[in-house]
Structures are given as structure tokens and as C-alpha cells.
Amino acid sequence: MAKRRELKKKVNYIASELFMECLVNKLYVPGTDPAKADKLLGEILDMQNDYLSRISHTEPGSAKKYYKKLQADFDTKVQEIIEALGKLS
């Protein structure tokens, strides 16, 4: 299991990269729907807050299983956001 601080840094890094990609699409890619982009930007921020709070407050039980599930859920959510980024145009 990685340290919580390292997990938080990874979550922040990935969320900031997704946020920047979405913002660049909104501002500079012609044909991008601004309403969809704004909704996706909010979703990225919500995802970041959710996973940071989940890292900070570990559920009782096996920490190893908890963090494996957390990482799997995070990967799934990131894939959903990447697919939504592709559909902004």
C-alpha cells in the first residue's frame, strides 16, 4: 500500500491534468459544447474531492482491500471522464 500522501498527490495530479485538458477543449477547440464542458469540469472537481476524502478516512477492516478497491474505482472513474472528454465535440 502506498502512503496516503503519495495517493493524494497522484489523485491531485490526475485531476489537474483532466481539468486542464477539459478547459483547453472548451476554450480552444472549435465545436466544443461549453455547457457539456462546464458539467464535466464540475464532475472532475467532485471526483477529486470524493477520492481525497476517501483516502483520508479509511473504512474499518482490511486497509489493503480498501485501497485496492479505491484504486480500481478511481481508475474506472478516470476512464469515464476520458471518454466524456472525447465526446465534448
Secondary structure, DSSP 8 states (H G I E B T S, - for coil): ---HHHHHHHHHHHHHHHHHHHHHHHHHSTT--HHHHHHHHHHHHHHHHHHHHHHHS--SS-HHHHHHHHHHHHHHHHHHHHHHHHT--
